[in-house]
Amino acid sequence: MDTVLRSASRELTMGPDHPFCIIGERINPTGRKVFQEQLRRGDLSRVEIDVAQQVAGGAMVLDINMGAPLADEAALMTEAVKLVQGLCDLPLCIDSSVIEALEAGLAAYEGKALVNSITAEDERMDEILPLVKKYGAAVIALPNDEEEIPAEPERRVELARKIIETATGKYGIPIEDIVIDPLAMPVGADTSLVATTLQTIALLRAEFGVNMTLGASNVSFGMPDRASIGGAFLPMAIRDGLTSAIMDARSPQLVRSVKAADLLLDRDPWGAAWIAAHRAQQAAAAAAT
């Protein structure tokens, strides 16, 4: 099953027979005090740097979140979407828990966006899915509700089914435009949690065949040497059916790990992308000396 996203001039296809989709996470003020202050002043200059770094690192989609405390998130989202579209031709992921900001971003966007995100809560689905339908977007869906983040993979699948049935049946959204997040939890809190995520991925692939994404940094939260943990986790998840991740596209270790997985899973014919990336790295190193 393929999920297609578009910018004004580029189309990207996410699916099990395509290269793993790297969704750059950096345009987000969470945990970035200086960036938050800049956004409160209406200063988007840091966004330009974040875009350049993520594009250079290999991002294929850019996530945009403008959720800085005490800032006008809807207005900032409109400005940020227009700015990023002027800086690059990558498809965008509009990321907000605020309905007004989501709609502002979707209205400003030229193309088919990815919305981040909905849950299985009836109220959230009824608020967000009409926007997804109105703007012809795709949407990330988290299988948790107002009662729980389920510990059991089977319960996560049940909630994913609820979202899929509501989106397709009530709102007429194609199933290929629903990207499920299997819920990555921090291994530092409980070393069994990653196994739960991997089991959920495998079950979702077998049950629905949908595309999946997750926040890759969630797995290593609170642990030292986070890039090594993420670099080990992502190929395991890809093998089980994960087709994209919201991740730090500036991290060569993370990006190389997913590109190596593409090569080993026969999603990089003749190793052309792997060899080209290696040669580009060599050329950059030579130019720097």
N, C-alpha and C positions, 0 to 999 in steps of 0.2 A: 504494500500500500504506500502510495506517494503523497506527501504533503507539499504543495507548491506555494512558495512565497515570492513576492515581486516587489522590486523598487520601481521607480519610473522607467528604468532602462535595463534592468537585469532580473532574470528569473533564477530562483534556486529551488532545487528539488531535494526534499528530505525523504529518505527511505532506506530500507535494508540493502538495496542494490546500489546505493550511491555512497560517496564518501561521507564520513561522519561529519555532522554539521556543528561547527564551533560557533556558539552564540556568545559574543563578547559581553562580559558582565560589568565592565569598568564604569560606565556612565551611570553612576549610582552614588548618592551622597551618604549612604549608610556607612557609619564608621569613619567618615572623612570630614573632620570638623572644619578644615579650611574651605573645602568645597561647599559645605553647607552654608558657611558665611558668605561665600561668593554668590551662591544662588539667592540668598536672602536679599542681596544687593542687586540682583538681576544680572550678575556678571557670569556669562557663559564661556569665558575665554578658556577655562580648563577643559571644556568639552572638546574643543579643537585638538588639544593635546591628546586626550583620551582616544579620540577617533583615529588620529594618525598612528598612535602606538598599537592599537588593536588591529587596524588594517595591516600594518607592517608585520604583526605577529601571526596573522593568518585567520582572523575572524571572518566568518561568512555571513553572519547576521549580527546586528548590534542591538543590545537591550538598552532602552532608555528609561531611567527612573529619575524623577525630579522631586522625590518626597523629602524635601528638607523641612524641618520644623519651622513654623511661622512664615513660610514662603507661600506665594500664590502658585500652587502646584499646577493648576490648569493652564495658567498663562505661561509658566515656564515650560510646560510640556509642548505647547504650541510652538514656542520659539525654538526649543531644542530640536524638535522634529524637523522644522524648516532648516535650521542650521546644519544638522547632520546630513540632510538630503543634499545640501549644497556642497558638502565636503567629500562625500563618497557616494557610490552607487549601490551599496549593500542594502538588502531588505532590513527592516527594522522590527523590533519587538517592543511594543508599547506596554510599559510595566508600571502599574499603579493599583492601589487598593481603593482609590478615590474615583468614583464613577465619572465625575465631571472632568477629571484629568485624562481618563481613558478616552472619553468621547472627544475631548479637545485634540488629543494626539491623533486619533483615527481621522478626525475631520481634516487635520492639517496634512496628513500623509498622502503621498501619491504612490499608489500601488496596493498590494495585498499584504497587510501586516500580520504579525503574530501578537496576540493579546496575552499578557501575563498578569493575572490568571483568574480562574474560577475554582471554587470548591464544590462539594456535593451539597452544600447548604442551599435549601430552596430559595431563600431570599437573594443570595448572591447570584444564583443561576438566573433568576427572574430579572435581576438588574443588568447583568452583563451580557447574557446570551442574545438579547435583542440588539445590542450594539454590534456584536460579532456578526450577526445576520445582516444588519443594516449596511455595514461597511464591507461586507464580503471578506472578512478576516478569518484567520485560523486562531485557535485558542489553546492555551495550556490549561490542563485540568488536573487539580490535585484531589486524590481520593480520600479526603477527610471531610468531616462535617462539624456541626456545632457541638457535637457530643465527644468526639475523639479524633486523635490521629491513630488509626488502628495499628496494633502491634502485629496482627496476623496478616500475612500476604493475602489470604483468601478474602478477608474483610475488605481489604483495599480493592481487590478485584470487584467485589460487590458494589462498592461505592463508585468505581469507575464505570460499571455497567449502568448505574443510575444516571450518571452524567451523560453518558453516550446516548442512552434512550431518551433522556429529556432534550438534549441538543438536537438529535436527529428527528425525533417524533414530534416534539412540541414546536420547535423552531425551524426545522427543515435545514439544519446545518449538516453538510456532508460529513460522514464519519472520518474521511481522510483529513478533514480540517480540525480534528480534535486530537491534540497531542497530550498524552497522559504523562504526568510526573509521578513516578512510583514512590516518591518520598524518601530521599536520602537523608539519613540521620547520622549524627556524629559518632564515629567509632570510639572516641575518647570517653563517651558517656557509657557505652556498652559495646563490647567487641562483637556481640552477636548481631548488632543492628545492620551491618553491611550485608550479611547473609540474608537477612529479611528483605532488604532492598533487591538483591539479586534474584531471589525467589519470586518477588513480585514482578520484576521485569520479565522473567521467563513465563510466568502465568499470563500476564497481559499479552505477550506476543502470541502465545498459544490460543488464548480465548478470542482476541479481537484483531490481532495483526496490525494494531495502530502504531504510529510513530510515538516515541517517548523522549522525554528530556528530563533533566534534573539540575539542581544547583550543585555542581561538582565540589565546590568549596565546603559544602555542608559536611561532607564525609570526614574531612581532616580538621574540622573546627576544634580549636583548643589544643591541638597536638603540635609538637615540633616537626620540622622538616615536612611541611604540608605538601610541597610539590611532589616528593617521593611517594607519599600516600596516594595522592590524586593520580599520579602517573601509573601506579599499580592498579588502582581501582577501575579507571576508565576502560582499559582493554577488557577486563573481566566483564564489566557491564555491557560493553559493545558486543562481546561474544554472546551474551544472553539475550540481546535484542535492543539495547539502547541505541537510538539513532542520532541523538544530539545531546548537547549539554550546555548550560549557561556556565561559563568558565572564564578563567583569566587567560585571554588570548595573548597576553604579553609574556607568558611563561613558556620559554622554549621547551622545558621538560614536559609539560602537559601537552603541548601541541605535538611534539615528536611522538609521544606515547600514542595519541589517537591516529596519527599518520602511519605509525608502524602497524597498528591494528588494522587499518585499511589495507595495507600491503599484505599482511599475513592472512586476511580474510578474503583476499582476491577482489578487493574493491578499488585497486590501483593497478589497472592492466599493465603488465610488463614492468611494474615498478617505476613507471615514468614520473609520477609526481614525487616519489621518494628520492629518485636520482636527481631530478631537477632542483628540489629543495636543498639537497646536499651540495650540488654545484653552486647554487646561489650563495650558500653559506660560505663556501670556500672562496668565492669571488669577493664577498664582502670582507672576509678576513684579510685577503691579500690587499684589497684597496685600503684597509686601515693601517697597514704596515708601511 
